[in-house]
Amino acid sequence: MTKDKAILRAMEDAARKSGYKIRWDKGQFRGGSCTLDGSKLIVLNRHHPTEVHLGVLARALKGVPLQGVSIRKGMRKHVESTIQKYSFE
C-alpha cells in the first residue's frame, strides 16, 4: 500500500468515527460532503485518483475536531497535514 493510500484509509476511518458515512460511486461528479436525511455523508468518485479523494476528505474534515478521534498509530500527523494542505484549495 502506498503512503497516500494509507493516509486515505486513515482519513476514511477518522471520518467514520466522526459520524460520516462514506459512499464510493461512479459517475460525472467530483465528490464532496453533505447532510442527507440528517446523516453526514461523504461521496467519493471511484474513477478519480487518490489525490482527489484526499482533497474531498480533507475539506469534509476541515472543521471536525479530531483530538478525541482514534487514528491509527503514526498516521495522525499525516492526516492533519493533509487536511491543512487541501483546506486552502
PyMOL Python script that loads the backbone (N, CA, C, O; Angstrom):
from pymol import cmd

cmd.read_pdbstr("""\
ATOM      1  N   MET A   1       0.852  -1.174   0.000  1.00  0.00           N
ATOM      2  CA  MET A   1       0.000   0.000   0.000  1.00  0.00           C
ATOM      3  C   MET A   1       0.900   1.240   0.000  1.00  0.00           C
ATOM      4  O   MET A   1       1.851   1.332   0.776  1.00  0.00           O
ATOM      5  N   THR A   2       0.584   2.182  -0.877  1.00  0.00           N
ATOM      6  CA  THR A   2       1.368   3.413  -0.948  1.00  0.00           C
ATOM      7  C   THR A   2       1.059   4.306   0.257  1.00  0.00           C
ATOM      8  O   THR A   2       0.072   4.102   0.964  1.00  0.00           O
ATOM      9  N   LYS A   3       1.919   5.293   0.471  1.00  0.00           N
ATOM     10  CA  LYS A   3       1.726   6.219   1.587  1.00  0.00           C
ATOM     11  C   LYS A   3       0.402   6.968   1.450  1.00  0.00           C
ATOM     12  O   LYS A   3      -0.335   7.109   2.427  1.00  0.00           O
ATOM     13  N   ASP A   4       0.094   7.453   0.230  1.00  0.00           N
ATOM     14  CA  ASP A   4      -1.163   8.173   0.020  1.00  0.00           C
ATOM     15  C   ASP A   4      -2.371   7.288   0.300  1.00  0.00           C
ATOM     16  O   ASP A   4      -3.355   7.746   0.882  1.00  0.00           O
ATOM     17  N   LYS A   5      -2.303   6.026  -0.109  1.00  0.00           N
ATOM     18  CA  LYS A   5      -3.420   5.099   0.149  1.00  0.00           C
ATOM     19  C   LYS A   5      -3.579   4.858   1.649  1.00  0.00           C
ATOM     20  O   LYS A   5      -4.702   4.764   2.144  1.00  0.00           O
ATOM     21  N   ALA A   6      -2.467   4.757   2.373  1.00  0.00           N
ATOM     22  CA  ALA A   6      -2.528   4.568   3.826  1.00  0.00           C
ATOM     23  C   ALA A   6      -3.151   5.794   4.500  1.00  0.00           C
ATOM     24  O   ALA A   6      -3.951   5.659   5.426  1.00  0.00           O
ATOM     25  N   ILE A   7      -2.779   6.987   4.031  1.00  0.00           N
ATOM     26  CA  ILE A   7      -3.369   8.220   4.568  1.00  0.00           C
ATOM     27  C   ILE A   7      -4.854   8.257   4.249  1.00  0.00           C
ATOM     28  O   ILE A   7      -5.663   8.634   5.097  1.00  0.00           O
ATOM     29  N   LEU A   8      -5.220   7.867   3.028  1.00  0.00           N
ATOM     30  CA  LEU A   8      -6.626   7.830   2.629  1.00  0.00           C
ATOM     31  C   LEU A   8      -7.420   6.921   3.565  1.00  0.00           C
ATOM     32  O   LEU A   8      -8.490   7.307   4.036  1.00  0.00           O
ATOM     33  N   ARG A   9      -6.918   5.733   3.839  1.00  0.00           N
ATOM     34  CA  ARG A   9      -7.614   4.787   4.732  1.00  0.00           C
ATOM     35  C   ARG A   9      -7.745   5.374   6.139  1.00  0.00           C
ATOM     36  O   ARG A   9      -8.789   5.234   6.776  1.00  0.00           O
ATOM     37  N   ALA A  10      -6.693   6.029   6.621  1.00  0.00           N
ATOM     38  CA  ALA A  10      -6.745   6.642   7.952  1.00  0.00           C
ATOM     39  C   ALA A  10      -7.767   7.775   7.988  1.00  0.00           C
ATOM     40  O   ALA A  10      -8.476   7.943   8.980  1.00  0.00           O
ATOM     41  N   MET A  11      -7.845   8.555   6.899  1.00  0.00           N
ATOM     42  CA  MET A  11      -8.818   9.650   6.837  1.00  0.00           C
ATOM     43  C   MET A  11     -10.237   9.104   6.749  1.00  0.00           C
ATOM     44  O   MET A  11     -11.150   9.662   7.357  1.00  0.00           O
ATOM     45  N   GLU A  12     -10.432   8.027   6.005  1.00  0.00           N
ATOM     46  CA  GLU A  12     -11.754   7.389   5.956  1.00  0.00           C
ATOM     47  C   GLU A  12     -12.169   6.932   7.351  1.00  0.00           C
ATOM     48  O   GLU A  12     -13.304   7.160   7.769  1.00  0.00           O
ATOM     49  N   ASP A  13     -11.258   6.291   8.065  1.00  0.00           N
ATOM     50  CA  ASP A  13     -11.552   5.830   9.427  1.00  0.00           C
ATOM     51  C   ASP A  13     -11.909   7.004  10.333  1.00  0.00           C
ATOM     52  O   ASP A  13     -12.869   6.928  11.100  1.00  0.00           O
ATOM     53  N   ALA A  14     -11.143   8.088  10.246  1.00  0.00           N
ATOM     54  CA  ALA A  14     -11.407   9.272  11.068  1.00  0.00           C
ATOM     55  C   ALA A  14     -12.770   9.866  10.735  1.00  0.00           C
ATOM     56  O   ALA A  14     -13.501  10.283  11.633  1.00  0.00           O
ATOM     57  N   ALA A  15     -13.117   9.907   9.450  1.00  0.00           N
ATOM     58  CA  ALA A  15     -14.418  10.442   9.039  1.00  0.00           C
ATOM     59  C   ALA A  15     -15.549   9.580   9.593  1.00  0.00           C
ATOM     60  O   ALA A  15     -16.534  10.105  10.112  1.00  0.00           O
ATOM     61  N   ARG A  16     -15.411   8.272   9.486  1.00  0.00           N
ATOM     62  CA  ARG A  16     -16.446   7.373  10.020  1.00  0.00           C
ATOM     63  C   ARG A  16     -16.594   7.550  11.534  1.00  0.00           C
ATOM     64  O   ARG A  16     -17.710   7.603  12.050  1.00  0.00           O
ATOM     65  N   LYS A  17     -15.484   7.639  12.228  1.00  0.00           N
ATOM     66  CA  LYS A  17     -15.521   7.812  13.685  1.00  0.00           C
ATOM     67  C   LYS A  17     -16.073   9.178  14.080  1.00  0.00           C
ATOM     68  O   LYS A  17     -16.494   9.374  15.220  1.00  0.00           O
ATOM     69  N   SER A  18     -16.073  10.121  13.141  1.00  0.00           N
ATOM     70  CA  SER A  18     -16.629  11.458  13.379  1.00  0.00           C
ATOM     71  C   SER A  18     -18.092  11.541  12.965  1.00  0.00           C
ATOM     72  O   SER A  18     -18.687  12.619  12.996  1.00  0.00           O
ATOM     73  N   GLY A  19     -18.671  10.418  12.580  1.00  0.00           N
ATOM     74  CA  GLY A  19     -20.095  10.386  12.268  1.00  0.00           C
ATOM     75  C   GLY A  19     -20.452  10.432  10.798  1.00  0.00           C
ATOM     76  O   GLY A  19     -21.635  10.489  10.463  1.00  0.00           O
ATOM     77  N   TYR A  20     -19.473  10.410   9.907  1.00  0.00           N
ATOM     78  CA  TYR A  20     -19.746  10.427   8.472  1.00  0.00           C
ATOM     79  C   TYR A  20     -19.948   9.016   7.934  1.00  0.00           C
ATOM     80  O   TYR A  20     -19.315   8.064   8.391  1.00  0.00           O
ATOM     81  N   LYS A  21     -20.830   8.901   6.969  1.00  0.00           N
ATOM     82  CA  LYS A  21     -20.929   7.689   6.159  1.00  0.00           C
ATOM     83  C   LYS A  21     -20.163   7.989   4.880  1.00  0.00           C
ATOM     84  O   LYS A  21     -20.220   9.110   4.374  1.00  0.00           O
ATOM     85  N   ILE A  22     -19.456   7.011   4.356  1.00  0.00           N
ATOM     86  CA  ILE A  22     -18.679   7.219   3.134  1.00  0.00           C
ATOM     87  C   ILE A  22     -19.245   6.341   2.040  1.00  0.00           C
ATOM     88  O   ILE A  22     -19.457   5.142   2.222  1.00  0.00           O
ATOM     89  N   ARG A  23     -19.486   6.970   0.890  1.00  0.00           N
ATOM     90  CA  ARG A  23     -20.034   6.262  -0.260  1.00  0.00           C
ATOM     91  C   ARG A  23     -19.086   6.401  -1.434  1.00  0.00           C
ATOM     92  O   ARG A  23     -18.642   7.504  -1.754  1.00  0.00           O
ATOM     93  N   TRP A  24     -18.777   5.286  -2.076  1.00  0.00           N
ATOM     94  CA  TRP A  24     -17.954   5.271  -3.281  1.00  0.00           C
ATOM     95  C   TRP A  24     -18.884   4.993  -4.451  1.00  0.00           C
ATOM     96  O   TRP A  24     -19.533   3.948  -4.494  1.00  0.00           O
ATOM     97  N   ASP A  25     -18.954   5.931  -5.411  1.00  0.00           N
ATOM     98  CA  ASP A  25     -19.809   5.768  -6.586  1.00  0.00           C
ATOM     99  C   ASP A  25     -19.035   6.114  -7.848  1.00  0.00           C
ATOM    100  O   ASP A  25     -17.938   6.669  -7.797  1.00  0.00           O
ATOM    101  N   LYS A  26     -19.635   5.773  -8.977  1.00  0.00           N
ATOM    102  CA  LYS A  26     -19.080   6.125 -10.287  1.00  0.00           C
ATOM    103  C   LYS A  26     -19.984   7.178 -10.903  1.00  0.00           C
ATOM    104  O   LYS A  26     -21.175   7.234 -10.595  1.00  0.00           O
ATOM    105  N   GLY A  27     -19.430   8.008 -11.765  1.00  0.00           N
ATOM    106  CA  GLY A  27     -20.255   8.997 -12.444  1.00  0.00           C
ATOM    107  C   GLY A  27     -19.472  10.242 -12.796  1.00  0.00           C
ATOM    108  O   GLY A  27     -18.248  10.288 -12.676  1.00  0.00           O
ATOM    109  N   GLN A  28     -20.197  11.237 -13.229  1.00  0.00           N
ATOM    110  CA  GLN A  28     -19.621  12.510 -13.643  1.00  0.00           C
ATOM    111  C   GLN A  28     -19.746  13.528 -12.511  1.00  0.00           C
ATOM    112  O   GLN A  28     -20.521  14.479 -12.612  1.00  0.00           O
ATOM    113  N   PHE A  29     -18.990  13.328 -11.443  1.00  0.00           N
ATOM    114  CA  PHE A  29     -19.007  14.256 -10.315  1.00  0.00           C
ATOM    115  C   PHE A  29     -17.642  14.248  -9.642  1.00  0.00           C
ATOM    116  O   PHE A  29     -16.883  13.287  -9.765  1.00  0.00           O
ATOM    117  N   ARG A  30     -17.342  15.316  -8.937  1.00  0.00           N
ATOM    118  CA  ARG A  30     -16.043  15.436  -8.263  1.00  0.00           C
ATOM    119  C   ARG A  30     -16.049  14.733  -6.906  1.00  0.00           C
ATOM    120  O   ARG A  30     -15.055  14.117  -6.522  1.00  0.00           O
ATOM    121  N   GLY A  31     -17.137  14.819  -6.199  1.00  0.00           N
ATOM    122  CA  GLY A  31     -17.221  14.273  -4.843  1.00  0.00           C
ATOM    123  C   GLY A  31     -17.349  15.406  -3.850  1.00  0.00           C
ATOM    124  O   GLY A  31     -17.071  16.560  -4.175  1.00  0.00           O
ATOM    125  N   GLY A  32     -17.762  15.086  -2.656  1.00  0.00           N
ATOM    126  CA  GLY A  32     -17.920  16.102  -1.634  1.00  0.00           C
ATOM    127  C   GLY A  32     -18.680  15.572  -0.441  1.00  0.00           C
ATOM    128  O   GLY A  32     -18.944  14.375  -0.331  1.00  0.00           O
ATOM    129  N   SER A  33     -19.028  16.483   0.451  1.00  0.00           N
ATOM    130  CA  SER A  33     -19.758  16.092   1.652  1.00  0.00           C
ATOM    131  C   SER A  33     -21.065  16.865   1.731  1.00  0.00           C
ATOM    132  O   SER A  33     -21.194  17.967   1.197  1.00  0.00           O
ATOM    133  N   CYS A  34     -22.031  16.255   2.413  1.00  0.00           N
ATOM    134  CA  CYS A  34     -23.332  16.886   2.583  1.00  0.00           C
ATOM    135  C   CYS A  34     -24.047  16.205   3.747  1.00  0.00           C
ATOM    136  O   CYS A  34     -23.545  15.245   4.330  1.00  0.00           O
ATOM    137  N   THR A  35     -25.220  16.721   4.066  1.00  0.00           N
ATOM    138  CA  THR A  35     -26.089  16.080   5.044  1.00  0.00           C
ATOM    139  C   THR A  35     -27.324  15.623   4.293  1.00  0.00           C
ATOM    140  O   THR A  35     -27.981  16.419   3.622  1.00  0.00           O
ATOM    141  N   LEU A  36     -27.641  14.341   4.405  1.00  0.00           N
ATOM    142  CA  LEU A  36     -28.777  13.752   3.703  1.00  0.00           C
ATOM    143  C   LEU A  36     -29.661  13.061   4.723  1.00  0.00           C
ATOM    144  O   LEU A  36     -29.236  12.109   5.377  1.00  0.00           O
ATOM    145  N   ASP A  37     -30.883  13.533   4.860  1.00  0.00           N
ATOM    146  CA  ASP A  37     -31.827  12.983   5.838  1.00  0.00           C
ATOM    147  C   ASP A  37     -31.227  12.926   7.239  1.00  0.00           C
ATOM    148  O   ASP A  37     -31.435  11.958   7.972  1.00  0.00           O
ATOM    149  N   GLY A  38     -30.491  13.956   7.604  1.00  0.00           N
ATOM    150  CA  GLY A  38     -29.904  14.046   8.931  1.00  0.00           C
ATOM    151  C   GLY A  38     -28.602  13.287   9.123  1.00  0.00           C
ATOM    152  O   GLY A  38     -28.020  13.332  10.207  1.00  0.00           O
ATOM    153  N   SER A  39     -28.132  12.591   8.092  1.00  0.00           N
ATOM    154  CA  SER A  39     -26.872  11.841   8.178  1.00  0.00           C
ATOM    155  C   SER A  39     -25.775  12.577   7.424  1.00  0.00           C
ATOM    156  O   SER A  39     -25.995  13.073   6.319  1.00  0.00           O
ATOM    157  N   LYS A  40     -24.592  12.645   8.027  1.00  0.00           N
ATOM    158  CA  LYS A  40     -23.447  13.260   7.355  1.00  0.00           C
ATOM    159  C   LYS A  40     -22.886  12.253   6.356  1.00  0.00           C
ATOM    160  O   LYS A  40     -22.664  11.089   6.689  1.00  0.00           O
ATOM    161  N   LEU A  41     -22.661  12.716   5.127  1.00  0.00           N
ATOM    162  CA  LEU A  41     -22.263  11.825   4.044  1.00  0.00           C
ATOM    163  C   LEU A  41     -21.096  12.419   3.264  1.00  0.00           C
ATOM    164  O   LEU A  41     -21.070  13.618   2.985  1.00  0.00           O
ATOM    165  N   ILE A  42     -20.138  11.574   2.916  1.00  0.00           N
ATOM    166  CA  ILE A  42     -19.048  11.946   2.014  1.00  0.00           C
ATOM    167  C   ILE A  42     -19.142  11.010   0.821  1.00  0.00           C
ATOM    168  O   ILE A  42     -19.172   9.790   0.981  1.00  0.00           O
ATOM    169  N   VAL A  43     -19.190  11.587  -0.380  1.00  0.00           N
ATOM    170  CA  VAL A  43     -19.278  10.786  -1.603  1.00  0.00           C
ATOM    171  C   VAL A  43     -17.965  10.938  -2.367  1.00  0.00           C
ATOM    172  O   VAL A  43     -17.513  12.049  -2.643  1.00  0.00           O
ATOM    173  N   LEU A  44     -17.365   9.798  -2.701  1.00  0.00           N
ATOM    174  CA  LEU A  44     -16.104   9.764  -3.440  1.00  0.00           C
ATOM    175  C   LEU A  44     -16.323   9.065  -4.776  1.00  0.00           C
ATOM    176  O   LEU A  44     -17.040   8.067  -4.851  1.00  0.00           O
ATOM    177  N   ASN A  45     -15.706   9.590  -5.827  1.00  0.00           N
ATOM    178  CA  ASN A  45     -15.834   9.023  -7.166  1.00  0.00           C
ATOM    179  C   ASN A  45     -14.753   7.962  -7.372  1.00  0.00           C
ATOM    180  O   ASN A  45     -13.561   8.250  -7.265  1.00  0.00           O
ATOM    181  N   ARG A  46     -15.175   6.746  -7.666  1.00  0.00           N
ATOM    182  CA  ARG A  46     -14.244   5.623  -7.860  1.00  0.00           C
ATOM    183  C   ARG A  46     -13.247   5.860  -8.997  1.00  0.00           C
ATOM    184  O   ARG A  46     -12.148   5.305  -8.982  1.00  0.00           O
ATOM    185  N   HIS A  47     -13.621   6.675  -9.975  1.00  0.00           N
ATOM    186  CA  HIS A  47     -12.776   6.887 -11.148  1.00  0.00           C
ATOM    187  C   HIS A  47     -11.671   7.921 -10.924  1.00  0.00           C
ATOM    188  O   HIS A  47     -10.767   8.048 -11.750  1.00  0.00           O
ATOM    189  N   HIS A  48     -11.736   8.650  -9.829  1.00  0.00           N
ATOM    190  CA  HIS A  48     -10.742   9.691  -9.575  1.00  0.00           C
ATOM    191  C   HIS A  48      -9.520   9.121  -8.855  1.00  0.00           C
ATOM    192  O   HIS A  48      -9.611   8.097  -8.178  1.00  0.00           O
ATOM    193  N   PRO A  49      -8.382   9.791  -9.007  1.00  0.00           N
ATOM    194  CA  PRO A  49      -7.158   9.322  -8.345  1.00  0.00           C
ATOM    195  C   PRO A  49      -7.203   9.578  -6.832  1.00  0.00           C
ATOM    196  O   PRO A  49      -8.026  10.349  -6.340  1.00  0.00           O
ATOM    197  N   THR A  50      -6.321   8.929  -6.133  1.00  0.00           N
ATOM    198  CA  THR A  50      -6.240   9.037  -4.670  1.00  0.00           C
ATOM    199  C   THR A  50      -6.094  10.485  -4.220  1.00  0.00           C
ATOM    200  O   THR A  50      -6.670  10.876  -3.205  1.00  0.00           O
ATOM    201  N   GLU A  51      -5.337  11.279  -4.956  1.00  0.00           N
ATOM    202  CA  GLU A  51      -5.130  12.680  -4.576  1.00  0.00           C
ATOM    203  C   GLU A  51      -6.452  13.448  -4.501  1.00  0.00           C
ATOM    204  O   GLU A  51      -6.635  14.273  -3.605  1.00  0.00           O
ATOM    205  N   VAL A  52      -7.364  13.188  -5.421  1.00  0.00           N
ATOM    206  CA  VAL A  52      -8.676  13.846  -5.393  1.00  0.00           C
ATOM    207  C   VAL A  52      -9.464  13.368  -4.176  1.00  0.00           C
ATOM    208  O   VAL A  52     -10.114  14.173  -3.509  1.00  0.00           O
ATOM    209  N   HIS A  53      -9.415  12.078  -3.881  1.00  0.00           N
ATOM    210  CA  HIS A  53     -10.109  11.541  -2.704  1.00  0.00           C
ATOM    211  C   HIS A  53      -9.581  12.189  -1.426  1.00  0.00           C
ATOM    212  O   HIS A  53     -10.355  12.518  -0.527  1.00  0.00           O
ATOM    213  N   LEU A  54      -8.262  12.370  -1.349  1.00  0.00           N
ATOM    214  CA  LEU A  54      -7.666  13.023  -0.181  1.00  0.00           C
ATOM    215  C   LEU A  54      -8.201  14.443  -0.021  1.00  0.00           C
ATOM    216  O   LEU A  54      -8.503  14.875   1.091  1.00  0.00           O
ATOM    217  N   GLY A  55      -8.316  15.167  -1.133  1.00  0.00           N
ATOM    218  CA  GLY A  55      -8.833  16.531  -1.089  1.00  0.00           C
ATOM    219  C   GLY A  55     -10.272  16.590  -0.624  1.00  0.00           C
ATOM    220  O   GLY A  55     -10.629  17.451   0.180  1.00  0.00           O
ATOM    221  N   VAL A  56     -11.104  15.684  -1.119  1.00  0.00           N
ATOM    222  CA  VAL A  56     -12.521  15.641  -0.728  1.00  0.00           C
ATOM    223  C   VAL A  56     -12.633  15.357   0.771  1.00  0.00           C
ATOM    224  O   VAL A  56     -13.369  16.042   1.481  1.00  0.00           O
ATOM    225  N   LEU A  57     -11.910  14.358   1.245  1.00  0.00           N
ATOM    226  CA  LEU A  57     -11.952  14.018   2.671  1.00  0.00           C
ATOM    227  C   LEU A  57     -11.388  15.150   3.526  1.00  0.00           C
ATOM    228  O   LEU A  57     -11.929  15.444   4.592  1.00  0.00           O
ATOM    229  N   ALA A  58     -10.319  15.781   3.077  1.00  0.00           N
ATOM    230  CA  ALA A  58      -9.711  16.878   3.834  1.00  0.00           C
ATOM    231  C   ALA A  58     -10.679  18.040   3.992  1.00  0.00           C
ATOM    232  O   ALA A  58     -10.798  18.603   5.080  1.00  0.00           O
ATOM    233  N   ARG A  59     -11.371  18.404   2.921  1.00  0.00           N
ATOM    234  CA  ARG A  59     -12.330  19.505   3.005  1.00  0.00           C
ATOM    235  C   ARG A  59     -13.496  19.144   3.929  1.00  0.00           C
ATOM    236  O   ARG A  59     -14.003  20.006   4.647  1.00  0.00           O
ATOM    237  N   ALA A  60     -13.919  17.889   3.919  1.00  0.00           N
ATOM    238  CA  ALA A  60     -15.014  17.462   4.794  1.00  0.00           C
ATOM    239  C   ALA A  60     -14.586  17.476   6.262  1.00  0.00           C
ATOM    240  O   ALA A  60     -15.379  17.817   7.140  1.00  0.00           O
ATOM    241  N   LEU A  61     -13.339  17.107   6.523  1.00  0.00           N
ATOM    242  CA  LEU A  61     -12.851  17.007   7.903  1.00  0.00           C
ATOM    243  C   LEU A  61     -12.240  18.300   8.427  1.00  0.00           C
ATOM    244  O   LEU A  61     -11.822  18.364   9.583  1.00  0.00           O
ATOM    245  N   LYS A  62     -12.187  19.323   7.591  1.00  0.00           N
ATOM    246  CA  LYS A  62     -11.510  20.579   7.950  1.00  0.00           C
ATOM    247  C   LYS A  62     -11.950  21.123   9.309  1.00  0.00           C
ATOM    248  O   LYS A  62     -11.098  21.470  10.127  1.00  0.00           O
ATOM    249  N   GLY A  63     -13.225  21.204   9.566  1.00  0.00           N
ATOM    250  CA  GLY A  63     -13.713  21.794  10.815  1.00  0.00           C
ATOM    251  C   GLY A  63     -14.036  20.783  11.901  1.00  0.00           C
ATOM    252  O   GLY A  63     -14.575  21.148  12.946  1.00  0.00           O
ATOM    253  N   VAL A  64     -13.717  19.529  11.669  1.00  0.00           N
ATOM    254  CA  VAL A  64     -14.043  18.470  12.628  1.00  0.00           C
ATOM    255  C   VAL A  64     -12.915  18.348  13.657  1.00  0.00           C
ATOM    256  O   VAL A  64     -11.758  18.166  13.281  1.00  0.00           O
ATOM    257  N   PRO A  65     -13.239  18.447  14.946  1.00  0.00           N
ATOM    258  CA  PRO A  65     -12.193  18.271  15.959  1.00  0.00           C
ATOM    259  C   PRO A  65     -11.775  16.798  16.039  1.00  0.00           C
ATOM    260  O   PRO A  65     -12.580  15.940  16.402  1.00  0.00           O
ATOM    261  N   LEU A  66     -10.533  16.517  15.704  1.00  0.00           N
ATOM    262  CA  LEU A  66     -10.060  15.131  15.664  1.00  0.00           C
ATOM    263  C   LEU A  66      -9.297  14.722  16.926  1.00  0.00           C
ATOM    264  O   LEU A  66      -8.775  13.610  16.999  1.00  0.00           O
ATOM    265  N   GLN A  67      -9.229  15.616  17.920  1.00  0.00           N
ATOM    266  CA  GLN A  67      -8.479  15.292  19.132  1.00  0.00           C
ATOM    267  C   GLN A  67      -9.018  14.036  19.808  1.00  0.00           C
ATOM    268  O   GLN A  67      -8.235  13.222  20.299  1.00  0.00           O
ATOM    269  N   GLY A  68     -10.318  13.863  19.844  1.00  0.00           N
ATOM    270  CA  GLY A  68     -10.918  12.709  20.513  1.00  0.00           C
ATOM    271  C   GLY A  68     -11.120  11.507  19.612  1.00  0.00           C
ATOM    272  O   GLY A  68     -11.662  10.490  20.043  1.00  0.00           O
ATOM    273  N   VAL A  69     -10.686  11.617  18.358  1.00  0.00           N
ATOM    274  CA  VAL A  69     -10.874  10.535  17.394  1.00  0.00           C
ATOM    275  C   VAL A  69      -9.626   9.659  17.364  1.00  0.00           C
ATOM    276  O   VAL A  69      -8.507  10.153  17.218  1.00  0.00           O
ATOM    277  N   SER A  70      -9.834   8.368  17.504  1.00  0.00           N
ATOM    278  CA  SER A  70      -8.719   7.419  17.458  1.00  0.00           C
ATOM    279  C   SER A  70      -8.264   7.240  16.010  1.00  0.00           C
ATOM    280  O   SER A  70      -9.038   6.819  15.150  1.00  0.00           O
ATOM    281  N   ILE A  71      -6.997   7.567  15.756  1.00  0.00           N
ATOM    282  CA  ILE A  71      -6.414   7.429  14.417  1.00  0.00           C
ATOM    283  C   ILE A  71      -5.234   6.479  14.541  1.00  0.00           C
ATOM    284  O   ILE A  71      -4.477   6.537  15.510  1.00  0.00           O
ATOM    285  N   ARG A  72      -5.084   5.607  13.553  1.00  0.00           N
ATOM    286  CA  ARG A  72      -4.007   4.612  13.596  1.00  0.00           C
ATOM    287  C   ARG A  72      -2.664   5.232  13.956  1.00  0.00           C
ATOM    288  O   ARG A  72      -2.333   6.344  13.547  1.00  0.00           O
ATOM    289  N   LYS A  73      -1.917   4.484  14.725  1.00  0.00           N
ATOM    290  CA  LYS A  73      -0.612   4.941  15.214  1.00  0.00           C
ATOM    291  C   LYS A  73       0.280   5.399  14.057  1.00  0.00           C
ATOM    292  O   LYS A  73       0.411   4.708  13.046  1.00  0.00           O
ATOM    293  N   GLY A  74       0.878   6.553  14.220  1.00  0.00           N
ATOM    294  CA  GLY A  74       1.783   7.091  13.216  1.00  0.00           C
ATOM    295  C   GLY A  74       1.102   7.829  12.075  1.00  0.00           C
ATOM    296  O   GLY A  74       1.783   8.427  11.242  1.00  0.00           O
ATOM    297  N   MET A  75      -0.230   7.802  12.018  1.00  0.00           N
ATOM    298  CA  MET A  75      -0.936   8.420  10.893  1.00  0.00           C
ATOM    299  C   MET A  75      -1.533   9.782  11.238  1.00  0.00           C
ATOM    300  O   MET A  75      -1.850  10.554  10.333  1.00  0.00           O
ATOM    301  N   ARG A  76      -1.692  10.092  12.517  1.00  0.00           N
ATOM    302  CA  ARG A  76      -2.342  11.352  12.909  1.00  0.00           C
ATOM    303  C   ARG A  76      -1.647  12.558  12.264  1.00  0.00           C
ATOM    304  O   ARG A  76      -2.313  13.432  11.710  1.00  0.00           O
ATOM    305  N   LYS A  77      -0.333  12.605  12.333  1.00  0.00           N
ATOM    306  CA  LYS A  77       0.425  13.731  11.767  1.00  0.00           C
ATOM    307  C   LYS A  77       0.170  13.847  10.262  1.00  0.00           C
ATOM    308  O   LYS A  77      -0.004  14.953   9.750  1.00  0.00           O
ATOM    309  N   HIS A  78       0.146  12.728   9.558  1.00  0.00           N
ATOM    310  CA  HIS A  78      -0.103  12.735   8.112  1.00  0.00           C
ATOM    311  C   HIS A  78      -1.529  13.192   7.803  1.00  0.00           C
ATOM    312  O   HIS A  78      -1.750  13.965   6.871  1.00  0.00           O
ATOM    313  N   VAL A  79      -2.491  12.713   8.586  1.00  0.00           N
ATOM    314  CA  VAL A  79      -3.891  13.106   8.382  1.00  0.00           C
ATOM    315  C   VAL A  79      -4.036  14.604   8.599  1.00  0.00           C
ATOM    316  O   VAL A  79      -4.631  15.291   7.769  1.00  0.00           O
ATOM    317  N   GLU A  80      -3.505  15.117   9.693  1.00  0.00           N
ATOM    318  CA  GLU A  80      -3.637  16.545   9.996  1.00  0.00           C
ATOM    319  C   GLU A  80      -2.932  17.419   8.962  1.00  0.00           C
ATOM    320  O   GLU A  80      -3.455  18.470   8.594  1.00  0.00           O
ATOM    321  N   SER A  81      -1.759  17.009   8.485  1.00  0.00           N
ATOM    322  CA  SER A  81      -1.063  17.811   7.469  1.00  0.00           C
ATOM    323  C   SER A  81      -1.790  17.749   6.126  1.00  0.00           C
ATOM    324  O   SER A  81      -1.781  18.726   5.379  1.00  0.00           O
ATOM    325  N   THR A  82      -2.415  16.625   5.811  1.00  0.00           N
ATOM    326  CA  THR A  82      -3.192  16.514   4.569  1.00  0.00           C
ATOM    327  C   THR A  82      -4.417  17.413   4.630  1.00  0.00           C
ATOM    328  O   THR A  82      -4.747  18.078   3.648  1.00  0.00           O
ATOM    329  N   ILE A  83      -5.093  17.439   5.772  1.00  0.00           N
ATOM    330  CA  ILE A  83      -6.251  18.326   5.934  1.00  0.00           C
ATOM    331  C   ILE A  83      -5.812  19.771   5.757  1.00  0.00           C
ATOM    332  O   ILE A  83      -6.484  20.541   5.071  1.00  0.00           O
ATOM    333  N   GLN A  84      -4.702  20.145   6.363  1.00  0.00           N
ATOM    334  CA  GLN A  84      -4.205  21.520   6.236  1.00  0.00           C
ATOM    335  C   GLN A  84      -3.835  21.834   4.783  1.00  0.00           C
ATOM    336  O   GLN A  84      -4.144  22.917   4.288  1.00  0.00           O
ATOM    337  N   LYS A  85      -3.188  20.911   4.112  1.00  0.00           N
ATOM    338  CA  LYS A  85      -2.757  21.122   2.724  1.00  0.00           C
ATOM    339  C   LYS A  85      -3.943  21.378   1.798  1.00  0.00           C
ATOM    340  O   LYS A  85      -3.905  22.309   0.993  1.00  0.00           O
ATOM    341  N   TYR A  86      -4.985  20.573   1.900  1.00  0.00           N
ATOM    342  CA  TYR A  86      -6.108  20.664   0.969  1.00  0.00           C
ATOM    343  C   TYR A  86      -7.184  21.655   1.391  1.00  0.00           C
ATOM    344  O   TYR A  86      -8.052  21.984   0.584  1.00  0.00           O
ATOM    345  N   SER A  87      -7.156  22.134   2.607  1.00  0.00           N
ATOM    346  CA  SER A  87      -8.216  23.034   3.054  1.00  0.00           C
ATOM    347  C   SER A  87      -8.085  24.427   2.458  1.00  0.00           C
ATOM    348  O   SER A  87      -9.002  25.238   2.586  1.00  0.00           O
ATOM    349  N   PHE A  88      -6.968  24.719   1.811  1.00  0.00           N
ATOM    350  CA  PHE A  88      -6.781  26.033   1.195  1.00  0.00           C
ATOM    351  C   PHE A  88      -7.200  26.062  -0.262  1.00  0.00           C
ATOM    352  O   PHE A  88      -7.170  27.125  -0.883  1.00  0.00           O
ATOM    353  N   GLU A  89      -7.586  24.940  -0.821  1.00  0.00           N
ATOM    354  CA  GLU A  89      -7.981  24.885  -2.244  1.00  0.00           C
ATOM    355  C   GLU A  89      -9.403  25.332  -2.422  1.00  0.00           C
ATOM    356  O   GLU A  89      -9.908  25.353  -3.545  1.00  0.00           O
TER     357      GLU A  89
END
""", "prot")
cmd.dss("prot")
cmd.show_as("cartoon", "prot")
cmd.util.cbc("prot")
cmd.orient("prot")
